[in-house]
Amino acid sequence: MLKEFVLYRKYIKLHLLSELEYKGWWIMFLMVVITVISEPTAIILMFSRFGNIGDWTLERILLIYSIAITSFGLAESLCRGFDYFPYRMVRGGDFDRLLLRPKSLFTQVAASYFHIHRLARVFAGMGIMLWACSRLGIGLSIYNVAILALALTGGMLMYAGVFVMCSGVSFFTIGATDWIYIFTNASCETTRIPVDHMPQVLRRLFTFFMPMLVISYFPASAMGGWGEHAWRGWLALPAGALFLSFSMLIWKFGVRHYKSTGS
């Protein structure tokens, strides 16, 4: 495990140095920051025009949204290779080259791509999170920091699991996996909906199948003291790890049944 981590770190370091060679990298970084900040514009305008929805305020919505988008940014940055996998490695045949190397396939794929501007989503999400916490009067106590750390880690594992699952399915669909974006970029949209007003089918889908609410709403609720079951705020890490473990089974099944593009 340690050797794989060292290998992963070397891959990421090389990608990072390569990215920094491009003098205009900060422009793309700034564009992503602006995009993340401007995405909730519609919900901001709605709340400013019509006011709160029951107990739901704009700050509550943005806190939940920021936890989800930061987790997504971490997974997108650290496991970018799996996001590209269906299109670059299966259809392009590059996966054959990885099979010849005596190293973990998971590590090689995860670290095969890294784009520094994707980290902008993390910084922007953290900025929105701190602003929302300040407005809600949520202090950075040990309790809240611990819940937040577990939420971001669990969320990162969950989104990494989505990318891994997509990669496993792509062995059989040869890249026809656009539907998976329902569970990545599109899933963050659900965090802008007050949970009490969310259709029951979506609540169950994003709680038991893809634990989106477990890694965003439950931790935010525990930090803000909104819900009656604060213990649910600690479920983010095990839920994310469980989802990634399930995705790994699909990935390994796909690897076992992979047929080379040259066969």
VOBA-1610 file (N, C-alpha, C; in pm, whole numbers, padded with zeros to 5 digits, always signed):
BEGIN
Met+00083-00121+00000Met+00000+00000+00000Met+00086+00126+00000Leu+00193+00125+00081Leu+00281+00241+00089Leu+00350+00266-00045Lys+00394+00156-00110Lys+00462+00170-00239Lys+00368+00230-00343Glu+00241+00188-00338Glu+00144+00241-00433Glu+00119+00389-00409Phe+00118+00429-00282Phe+00099+00570-00250Phe+00216+00653-00299Val+00337+00600-00282Val+00456+00670-00330Val+00452+00685-00482Leu+00410+00578-00550Leu+00398+00582-00696Leu+00295+00686-00739Tyr+00181+00685-00669Tyr+00075+00781-00701Tyr+00125+00924-00683Arg+00196+00948-00574Arg+00247+01083-00547Arg+00345+01127-00655Lys+00428+01036-00704Lys+00523+01070-00809Lys+00451+01106-00938Tyr+00346+01028-00971Tyr+00267+01057-01090Tyr+00207+01197-01082Ile+00142+01227-00967Ile+00076+01356-00950Ile+00178+01470-00954Lys+00293+01450-00894Lys+00398+01553-00894Lys+00441+01585-01036Leu+00460+01482-01118Leu+00501+01503-01257Leu+00393+01577-01335His+00267+01538-01314His+00157+01607-01381His+00149+01753-01338Leu+00169+01777-01208Leu+00161+01913-01155Leu+00269+02002-01215Leu+00392+01951-01219Leu+00502+02028-01276Leu+00477+02056-01424Ser+00420+01958-01492Ser+00389+01976-01633Ser+00282+02083-01653Glu+00179+02082-01567Glu+00071+02180-01576Glu+00124+02321-01552Leu+00215+02335-01455Leu+00267+02467-01419Leu+00357+02526-01527Glu+00402+02442-01620Glu+00483+02491-01730Glu+00400+02578-01825Tyr+00270+02554-01825Tyr+00182+02636-01908Tyr+00153+02766-01834Lys+00196+02877-01887Lys+00190+03006-01817Lys+00047+03054-01794Gly-00046+03005-01871Gly-00183+03052-01856Gly-00271+02962-01772Trp-00209+02875-01690Trp-00288+02780-01611Trp-00381+02852-01514Trp-00338+02968-01465Trp-00418+03039-01366Trp-00548+03095-01425Ile-00549+03117-01556Ile-00671+03167-01621Ile-00781+03061-01613Met-00746+02937-01647Met-00842+02828-01637Met-00883+02806-01492Phe-00788+02819-01400Phe-00816+02805-01258Phe-00921+02908-01215Leu-00901+03033-01259Leu-00994+03141-01224Leu-01130+03118-01287Met-01133+03065-01408Met-01260+03039-01477Met-01343+02936-01401Val-01277+02832-01350Val-01349+02730-01276Val-01403+02787-01145Val-01324+02872-01077Val-01370+02936-00954Val-01496+03018-00980Ile-01493+03097-01087Ile-01609+03181-01122Ile-01729+03094-01155Thr-01706+02984-01225Thr-01815+02894-01262Thr-01882+02835-01138Val-01801+02787-01044Val-01856+02725-00922Val-01935+02827-00840Ile-01881+02947-00829Ile-01948+03051-00751Ile-02078+03097-00817Ser-02079+03100-00950Ser-02196+03150-01022Ser-02305+03045-01042Glu-02271+02916-01025Glu-02369+02810-01048Glu-02495+02824-00961Pro-02482+02862-00832Pro-02605+02875-00750Pro-02678+03008-00769Thr-02647+03081-00877Thr-02708+03213-00897Thr-02860+03207-00896Ala-02915+03106-00963Ala-03061+03095-00973Ala-03125+03081-00835Ile-03066+02997-00750Ile-03124+02976-00617Ile-03105+03100-00530Ile-02995+03172-00551Ile-02972+03297-00477Ile-03078+03400-00514Leu-03105+03414-00644Leu-03206+03510-00690Leu-03344+03472-00640Met-03372+03342-00636Met-03504+03297-00591Met-03526+03331-00443Phe-03425+03303-00361Phe-03437+03332-00218Phe-03443+03482-00192Ser-03366+03560-00269Ser-03368+03705-00251Ser-03501+03765-00291Arg-03572+03700-00383Arg-03701+03752-00430Arg-03816+03705-00344Phe-03817+03576-00305Phe-03932+03519-00235Phe-03907+03491-00088Gly-03782+03503-00042Gly-03752+03480+00099Gly-03732+03333+00130Asn-03731+03300+00258Asn-03704+03164+00302Asn-03820+03070+00268Ile-03786+02940+00260Ile-03887+02836+00239Ile-03902+02761+00370Gly-03996+02804+00451Gly-04010+02745+00584Gly-03886+02774+00666Asp-03823+02668+00717Asp-03699+02682+00795Asp-03575+02687+00707Trp-03595+02671+00577Trp-03481+02664+00486Trp-03439+02804+00441Thr-03314+02835+00466Thr-03258+02964+00425Thr-03156+02942+00314Leu-03116+03050+00251Leu-03015+03042+00146Leu-02885+02986+00201Glu-02847+03026+00322Glu-02721+02981+00380Glu-02721+02830+00403Arg-02834+02774+00442Arg-02842+02629+00461Arg-02820+02556+00329Ile-02888+02605+00226Ile-02875+02542+00094Ile-02730+02549+00046Leu-02667+02664+00060Leu-02530+02681+00012Leu-02430+02599+00093Leu-02458+02577+00220Leu-02368+02493+00301Leu-02371+02349+00250Ile-02491+02298+00226Ile-02504+02161+00174Ile-02440+02151+00036Tyr-02469+02250-00049Tyr-02413+02252-00185Tyr-02261+02256-00181Ser-02204+02339-00093Ser-02058+02354-00088Ser-01989+02227-00043Ile-02050+02153+00049Ile-01990+02026+00093Ile-01986+01928-00024Ala-02096+01923-00100Ala-02103+01831-00213Ala-02005+01870-00323Ile-01999+01998-00356Ile-01914+02042-00467Ile-01766+02031-00431Thr-01732+02052-00304Thr-01593+02036-00261Thr-01550+01890-00267Ser-01638+01801-00224Ser-01610+01657-00232Ser-01591+01614-00376Phe-01679+01664-00464Phe-01668+01632-00606Phe-01536+01683-00663Gly-01496+01804-00622Gly-01371+01860-00670Gly-01250+01778-00627Leu-01253+01728-00504Leu-01143+01644-00456Leu-01132+01515-00537Ala-01246+01450-00559Ala-01245+01325-00637Ala-01204+01351-00781Glu-01254+01460-00837Glu-01224+01493-00976Glu-01076+01525-00993Ser-01014+01583-00891Ser-00872+01618-00899Ser-00782+01497-00875Leu-00814+01416-00774Leu-00725+01309-00733Leu-00749+01178-00807Cys-00865+01163-00871Cys-00895+01040-00948Cys-00936+01074-01089Arg-00873+01175-01144Arg-00910+01223-01277Arg-00894+01115-01384Gly-00801+01025-01363Gly-00777+00920-01463Gly-00900+00835-01488Phe-00978+00806-01384Phe-01098+00725-01401Phe-01207+00801-01476Asp-01206+00934-01465Asp-01302+01016-01538Asp-01275+01009-01688Tyr-01148+01002-01724Tyr-01108+00994-01864Tyr-01105+00851-01918Phe-01106+00755-01827Phe-01081+00616-01864Phe-01165+00564-01981Pro-01299+00580-01981Pro-01379+00521-02089Pro-01340+00571-02227Tyr-01297+00696-02236Tyr-01274+00756-02367Tyr-01128+00749-02410Arg-01037+00755-02316Arg-00895+00759-02351Arg-00830+00621-02348Met-00872+00532-02257Met-00800+00407-02238Met-00871+00286-02298Val-01003+00283-02291Val-01074+00169-02348Val-01086+00186-02499Arg-01142+00297-02541Arg-01160+00319-02685Arg-01028+00344-02755Gly-00934+00408-02685Gly-00804+00438-02747Gly-00704+00324-02737Gly-00731+00226-02652Gly-00642+00111-02640Gly-00525+00131-02546Asp-00521+00244-02475Asp-00407+00269-02385Asp-00406+00177-02264Phe-00521+00116-02235Phe-00527+00027-02118Phe-00437-00095-02138Asp-00418-00136-02262Asp-00330-00250-02290Asp-00189-00223-02239Arg-00145-00100-02251Arg-00010-00063-02207Arg+00003-00073-02056Leu-00103-00036-01983Leu-00099-00042-01838Leu-00094-00186-01788Leu-00156-00276-01861Leu-00160-00416-01820Leu-00021-00480-01821Leu+00071-00422-01898Leu+00205-00477-01908Leu+00296-00434-01794Arg+00252-00339-01715Arg+00335-00286-01606Arg+00307-00360-01476Pro+00411-00395-01402Pro+00394-00471-01276Pro+00353-00382-01158Lys+00254-00297-01180Lys+00206-00208-01076Lys+00053-00214-01070Ser-00002-00162-00961Ser-00146-00164-00942Ser-00217-00089-01055Leu-00315-00154-01117Leu-00392-00090-01223Leu-00469+00029-01168Phe-00521+00013-01047Phe-00600+00121-00987Phe-00517+00247-00972Thr-00394+00233-00920Thr-00306+00348-00901Thr-00267+00410-01033Gln-00235+00326-01131Gln-00194+00378-01261Gln-00305+00457-01328Val-00426+00404-01322Val-00539+00473-01386Val-00573+00601-01311Ala-00580+00595-01178Ala-00618+00712-01098Ala-00523+00828-01120Ala-00394+00800-01134Ala-00293+00905-01146Ala-00252+00932-01290Ser-00323+00876-01386Ser-00284+00893-01525Ser-00311+01033-01577Tyr-00403+01107-01513Tyr-00433+01244-01552Tyr-00446+01330-01426Phe-00405+01454-01438Phe-00422+01550-01329Phe-00424+01689-01389His-00530+01765-01361His-00543+01901-01410His-00553+01995-01291Ile-00459+02087-01280Ile-00452+02173-01164Ile-00576+02261-01149His-00639+02298-01263His-00754+02387-01253His-00875+02318-01188Arg-00873+02185-01181Arg-00982+02115-01115Arg-00981+02140-00964Leu-00864+02173-00910Leu-00856+02206-00768Leu-00930+02335-00735Ala-00956+02416-00838Ala-01030+02540-00817Ala-01169+02513-00761Arg-01228+02400-00800Arg-01359+02364-00748Arg-01353+02343-00597Val-01241+02289-00550Val-01223+02266-00406Val-01212+02398-00332Phe-01128+02490-00383Phe-01108+02618-00315Phe-01236+02701-00316Ala-01307+02701-00430Ala-01432+02776-00438Ala-01536+02719-00343Gly-01544+02586-00339Gly-01640+02521-00249Gly-01610+02550-00104Met-01482+02549-00068Met-01444+02580+00070Met-01477+02725+00105Gly-01460+02813+00008Gly-01493+02953+00033Gly-01642+02973+00060Ile-01726+02909-00021Ile-01871+02915+00000Ile-01908+02853+00134Met-01842+02745+00168Met-01869+02675+00294Met-01839+02764+00415Leu-01724+02830+00413Leu-01687+02918+00524Leu-01783+03035+00536Trp-01825+03090+00421Trp-01921+03201+00423Trp-02054+03157+00483Ala-02103+03040+00441Ala-02231+02989+00490Ala-02224+02960+00640Cys-02113+02901+00685Cys-02097+02872+00828Cys-02095+03000+00910Ser-02029+03101+00856Ser-02023+03230+00926Ser-02161+03291+00939Arg-02239+03286+00832Arg-02373+03343+00833Arg-02468+03265+00924Leu-02445+03135+00935Leu-02532+03050+01017Leu-02487+03046+01163Gly-02372+03105+01191Gly-02322+03104+01327Gly-02263+02970+01369Ile-02217+02893+01272Ile-02156+02763+01299Ile-02006+02782+01321Gly-01960+02762+01442Gly-01820+02780+01473Gly-01735+02660+01432Leu-01606+02682+01418Leu-01514+02575+01380Leu-01465+02503+01506Ser-01557+02441+01577Ser-01521+02362+01695Ser-01463+02228+01651Ile-01404+02157+01744Ile-01346+02026+01712Ile-01455+01933+01658Tyr-01573+01940+01717Tyr-01687+01857+01674Tyr-01723+01886+01527Asn-01737+02013+01494Asn-01777+02050+01358Asn-01667+02022+01256Val-01544+02048+01295Val-01432+02021+01203Val-01421+01872+01176Ala-01442+01788+01279Ala-01435+01643+01262Ala-01545+01595+01168Ile-01667+01644+01188Ile-01778+01605+01100Ile-01751+01649+00957Leu-01701+01771+00941Leu-01673+01823+00808Leu-01562+01744+00739Ala-01458+01709+00812Ala-01348+01631+00754Ala-01397+01494+00708Leu-01480+01429+00790Leu-01534+01299+00753Leu-01629+01311+00634Ala-01705+01422+00630Ala-01798+01443+00519Ala-01723+01460+00387Leu-01616+01540+00388Leu-01540+01563+00265Leu-01466+01436+00221Thr-01412+01363+00318Thr-01344+01238+00284Thr-01443+01135+00230Gly-01556+01122+00299Gly-01658+01028+00251Gly-01713+01069+00117Gly-01733+01200+00097Gly-01782+01248-00032Gly-01683+01224-00144Met-01555+01244-00114Met-01452+01218-00214Met-01451+01070-00254Leu-01463+00981-00154Leu-01466+00837-00183Leu-01590+00801-00265Met-01703+00864-00233Met-01826+00835-00305Met-01814+00875-00452Tyr-01767+00997-00477Tyr-01754+01041-00615Tyr-01645+00964-00689Ala-01538+00927-00617Ala-01437+00841-00679Ala-01500+00708-00717Gly-01592+00659-00633Gly-01664+00536-00664Gly-01747+00549-00789Val-01807+00667-00811Val-01885+00689-00934Val-01795+00679-01056Phe-01677+00742-01049Phe-01584+00734-01161Phe-01536+00591-01185Val-01508+00519-01077Val-01462+00381-01088Val-01572+00293-01147Met-01695+00314-01101Met-01808+00237-01153Met-01827+00263-01302Cys-01816+00390-01341Cys-01827+00426-01482Cys-01721+00355-01564Ser-01600+00349-01510Ser-01489+00283-01581Ser-01515+00134-01594Gly-01570+00073-01489Gly-01600-00069-01496Gly-01706-00101-01598Val-01808-00016-01606Val-01915-00037-01703Val-01865-00016-01845Ser-01768+00075-01863Ser-01720+00108-01997Ser-01651-00009-02065Phe-01608-00110-01990Phe-01548-00228-02052Phe-01650-00300-02142Phe-01777-00282-02110Phe-01882-00351-02184Phe-01958-00259-02279Thr-01955-00129-02251Thr-02028-00035-02335Thr-01936+00040-02431Ile-01806+00025-02413Ile-01704+00091-02496Ile-01728+00242-02500Gly-01748+00299-02383Gly-01751+00445-02373Gly-01889+00507-02370Ala-01995+00432-02390Ala-02130+00488-02390Ala-02178+00506-02246Thr-02117+00598-02177Thr-02146+00614-02034Thr-02184+00758-01999Asp-02242+00831-02093Asp-02280+00968-02063Asp-02385+00976-01954Trp-02461+00868-01935Trp-02563+00866-01831Trp-02502+00880-01692Ile-02373+00849-01680Ile-02311+00852-01548Ile-02304+00995-01493Tyr-02312+01096-01583Tyr-02304+01234-01536Tyr-02426+01275-01454Ile-02529+01191-01458Ile-02642+01212-01367Ile-02595+01203-01223Phe-02494+01120-01200Phe-02446+01096-01065Phe-02320+01175-01031Thr-02274+01263-01121Thr-02157+01346-01090Thr-02199+01492-01087Asn-02183+01562-01199Asn-02219+01704-01202Asn-02367+01726-01169Ala-02454+01644-01228Ala-02597+01665-01208Ala-02640+01636-01066Ser-02571+01544-00997Ser-02611+01510-00860Ser-02593+01628-00766Cys-02496+01716-00795Cys-02476+01835-00711Cys-02595+01928-00718Glu-02671+01920-00828Glu-02789+02005-00841Glu-02894+01970-00737Thr-02899+01845-00696Thr-03001+01803-00599Thr-02980+01868-00463Thr-02856+01910-00435Thr-02828+01971-00304Thr-02886+02111-00294Arg-02934+02167-00404Arg-02996+02299-00400Arg-03146+02290-00370Ile-03196+02168-00357Ile-03338+02147-00328Ile-03354+02120-00179Pro-03439+02194-00108Pro-03463+02162+00034Pro-03509+02017+00047Val-03442+01942+00131Val-03470+01798+00143Val-03616+01770+00175Asp-03677+01856+00257Asp-03817+01836+00294Asp-03911+01844+00173His-03868+01913+00068His-03951+01932-00051His-03904+01846-00168Met-03809+01758-00144Met-03756+01671-00249Met-03848+01550-00268Pro-03876+01510-00393Pro-03958+01391-00416Pro-03901+01269-00343Gln-03988+01186-00290Gln-03947+01072-00210Gln-03854+00979-00286Val-03879+00962-00416Val-03795+00871-00495Val-03652+00923-00504Leu-03635+01056-00513Leu-03500+01113-00518Leu-03432+01103-00382Arg-03509+01123-00276Arg-03450+01112-00142Arg-03397+00971-00118Arg-03471+00872-00160Arg-03425+00734-00141Arg-03308+00702-00232Leu-03313+00750-00357Leu-03205+00725-00452Leu-03073+00782-00401Phe-03077+00907-00353Phe-02955+00975-00309Phe-02926+00954-00161Thr-02992+00859-00101Thr-02959+00819+00036Thr-02908+00676+00040Phe-02979+00584-00028Phe-02948+00442-00016Phe-02868+00387-00135Phe-02887+00443-00256Phe-02810+00393-00370Phe-02681+00472-00387Met-02696+00601-00411Met-02580+00691-00413Met-02595+00786-00295Pro-02512+00773-00192Pro-02535+00845-00066Pro-02502+00994-00072Met-02558+01063-00169Met-02535+01207-00183Met-02580+01285-00059Leu-02700+01254-00009Leu-02751+01325+00109Leu-02674+01287+00235Val-02621+01166+00237Val-02545+01120+00354Val-02415+01197+00368Ile-02355+01237+00255Ile-02225+01306+00262Ile-02240+01458+00257Ser-02361+01508+00243Ser-02380+01654+00236Ser-02485+01704+00335Tyr-02609+01657+00321Tyr-02717+01707+00406Tyr-02700+01665+00552Phe-02672+01537+00576Phe-02662+01489+00714Phe-02550+01559+00792Pro-02428+01573+00734Pro-02323+01647+00808Pro-02360+01794+00832Ala-02417+01859+00731Ala-02456+01999+00747Ala-02562+02012+00855Ser-02656+01918+00857Ser-02761+01920+00958Ser-02704+01901+01098Ala-02607+01810+01110Ala-02545+01786+01241Ala-02466+01908+01289Met-02397+01975+01196Met-02319+02093+01232Met-02410+02210+01272Gly-02522+02224+01200Gly-02611+02335+01226Gly-02716+02308+01330Gly-02729+02181+01373Gly-02827+02145+01473Gly-02970+02153+01423Trp-02990+02119+01291Trp-03125+02128+01235Trp-03208+02004+01262Gly-03143+01888+01252Gly-03216+01763+01263Gly-03219+01707+01404Glu-03299+01600+01420Glu-03311+01535+01550Glu-03210+01423+01567His-03147+01381+01460His-03056+01266+01465His-02916+01312+01423Ala-02845+01374+01514Ala-02712+01428+01484Ala-02612+01318+01450Trp-02638+01195+01499Trp-02544+01086+01474Trp-02531+01054+01325Arg-02631+01091+01246Arg-02625+01064+01102Arg-02512+01143+01035Gly-02470+01251+01099Gly-02361+01329+01043Gly-02229+01256+01038Trp-02217+01148+01115Trp-02093+01070+01118Trp-02093+00955+01018Leu-02199+00941+00938Leu-02211+00827+00847Leu-02145+00850+00712Ala-02097+00972+00686Ala-02046+01004+00553Ala-01929+00916+00512Leu-01831+00900+00602Leu-01712+00821+00567Leu-01746+00674+00541Pro-01817+00605+00632Pro-01850+00465+00602Pro-01938+00449+00478Ala-02029+00545+00455Ala-02115+00537+00337Ala-02033+00553+00209Gly-01940+00649+00209Gly-01855+00668+00092Gly-01763+00551+00067Ala-01707+00495+00175Ala-01618+00380+00161Ala-01694+00259+00110Leu-01817+00240+00157Leu-01899+00127+00112Leu-01933+00140-00035Phe-01967+00261-00078Phe-01999+00283-00220Phe-01878+00259-00308Leu-01759+00304-00265Leu-01638+00281-00342Leu-01605+00133-00348Ser-01626+00061-00239Ser-01600-00084-00237Ser-01691-00156-00337Phe-01816-00115-00341Phe-01909-00174-00439Phe-01865-00143-00582Ser-01819-00020-00605Ser-01773+00019-00737Ser-01649-00058-00778Met-01563-00088-00680Met-01442-00165-00708Met-01475-00306-00756Leu-01583-00363-00706Leu-01626-00495-00754Leu-01663-00490-00901Ile-01732-00385-00942Ile-01769-00368-01083Ile-01645-00346-01167Trp-01551-00267-01115Trp-01425-00240-01187Trp-01346-00370-01207Lys-01330-00448-01102Lys-01254-00572-01111Lys-01321-00673-01204Phe-01454-00674-01202Phe-01528-00763-01293Phe-01502-00721-01438Gly-01500-00590-01464Gly-01472-00542-01598Gly-01331-00573-01643Val-01234-00559-01551Val-01094-00588-01586Val-01079-00735-01623Arg-01145-00823-01548Arg-01135-00968-01576Arg-01194-01004-01712His-01291-00928-01759His-01356-00957-01885His-01313-00862-01998Tyr-01203-00790-01974Tyr-01156-00697-02076Tyr-01095-00771-02194Lys-01130-00726-02313Lys-01073-00781-02436Lys-00992-00672-02504Ser-00867-00699-02531Ser-00778-00602-02590Ser-00834-00548-02722Thr-00806-00421-02747Thr-00850-00360-02873Thr-00780-00423-02992Gly-00670-00495-02965Gly-00598-00560-03074Gly-00638-00704-03095Ser-00732-00754-03007Ser-00770-00894-03019Ser-00888-00913-03113
//
